[in-house]
């Protein structure tokens, strides 16, 4: 997927993982300049895609509020949360992680309401992603049997959804969680 991000800045905060690294590369390939600090045009807020009790959830929330408020004052901006698909469909095996994801989805929607129309705020819900079922970057092997397309997704497929959310041409979408999960949240996850 190619979008035009020329003359735009992007900053990535939060978790680091192979999906975040790939998205960073894709943003650069599409013309964005990655900045380590300051107020960007696009803010990517990356949560862990697997359970992580040491992650600074409060810090990410503070960053979202602070930068979102500053973007609104500036008159423009785009915030994209990277979440696990269990933000939309909690899993019994990971109740605390599901709760954290659901709270991040609620934060995203609250910011979308309060920062509109100047700032678009959306989220990517990542399902089972990886090339080997035994070594997934997100989700777990049990999910694969409940994925409509019958396989894990690729990092490229997840990045394409994130790029869509970053695209300046995508100007009417805010407050939405788009799941790159092969149909898992469409109902295949019921046994979780």
N, C-alpha and C positions, 0 to 999 in steps of 0.2 A: 504494500500500500504506500502511495506517495501523497503527501500533503505539502502545502507551501507554508513553511515556518520561517522563511527568510526575514531577517531583521527582528526576530523575536527571541526573547531569552526564556530559559527554562531552568528551574531549580528542583532538585529531588531531595526530599527530606524523609527520614525514617529508616526503615529496614533496608539492608543490602542483601541481594540474592541474585541468581543468574537472570531472572526476569527483569529486575530493575536495571541490571547492567545492560541487557539487550535493549531495553526501552531507551536508555540513555544514548546508546549508539544510534538507534533509529531516529531519535529526535535530532541528533547531529546530522545524520544523513539527509534529513528533510529540511535542513537549513537553520535549525535553532542553535543558539549559542548557550551552552551550559554555564551557569554562574554559581559560585559557591555560597554567595550571600547577596543580600539586597532583595528588592522587590522585583520578581520576574513577571513576565507576561503569562507564563504557565507554571503552576506549582503542582508538582507530583508529590502526593503524600502516601508513602509506601508503608503499609502495615506488614507484619510477618504473615506469610502465606501458610505456615505451619505453626502449631502451638509454640509459644515462646513466653515464658513467665517473666523473663528479664527485660522485655521490651518496654520502652518509656512511652506508654500510652498517653499519659498526661502531657508530656512534652510535645507530642504530635498534635494533640488537641489544641494546646496553646498556640502552636505555630499556625494551625488552620485559622483560628480566631484572629490572631494578630495580622497575618498577611492578608486574610480575606477582608478585614476592616480597612487595611491600607489600600488594597486593590479597589474597593468600592469608592474610597475617597479619591483615588486617582481617576476613576471613571472607567476602568477596564481590567479584565483579568479572567483567568480560567484556572480552576482547581480540579484536579483529578485524583481521587482516592484509589489506591490499589488495595483491594480487599479480597478475602477468601469468599468463595461462593456461599459459604455457610452464613454469611451476613443475611442472606435472604431465606435460607433453609437450614435451621440449626440441626446439628448432629448429636445424637444421644451419647456417642463415645467421647465427644469433646464439648461438654456443656459450657465450661468457662470460656473457651476460645470462641464458641458460637455467640456467647453473650457479648464478648468484646467486639466481635465483628458486627453484630446487630447494633451496638451502641455507636460504632463508627458510621454505619449506614444512617442512623438517626441524626448524627452530627452533620453528615453530608447534606441530608435533606433540610435540616434546620438552616444551615448556611445558605443553601440554594434559595430558600425563602427570604432570608434577611439580607442577602447581598445582591439580589436581583434588582434591577435589570443589568447592572453594570458588570457583574461577575457570574459566569456560568460555573456551576459546581455539580460534578457528576462522579460516578464511581465505576470501576471495572471490578466485577466479581469473578475471581479466578477459580475455576474448578480443578480437576486433576490435570496437571500439566507436566510433561516430561517425556523423554524418549524411552525410558525403561520403567515398566510398571513398579519395579522394586525400588526405584530411586526417583520418585516424583518430587518436583519442586514445590508443589502445592497439592492439597487433597491427599488421598491415600488410595491404595490399590483396591480396597473394597468398593470405592465409588465407581470403578470402571464397569462393573457389572450392572450399574444403574444409570449409565450414561447412554442416551439415545443413540449416539453415533457409534458406540461400541469400542471406543479407544480413547486414550488420553490425548489431550490437545498438545499442540506444540507451542514453544515460546513465541514463534513468529505469529501464530494465530492470536495469542493473547495480546501481543504488541500491536497487532492491527486494530483491535478494538480500542486499546488505549490511544492510538494515533487518531482514530475517529473522534474520540472525546476531546482531543487536543486541537483538532482541525478548526481554524477560524471560520470556515464555511459552515460548520455545524453550529449555527447561531440561535436555534430555537429549543435546544435540549438543555434542561437543567433539572437538578433534583432526581436524576435517574441512576439506577444501578443496572448496568448492562453486563450480563454474565457470559463469559467465555467458558462454558462448562459442558458443552456437548449435549445440552438438554437436561442435565442433572436436576436443576431447580424447577424444571417443567413438571416434575412429579416422580421422576425415577428415584429420587432420594427418600421415598416414603419409609423404607425399612431402616432408615438411619435413626 
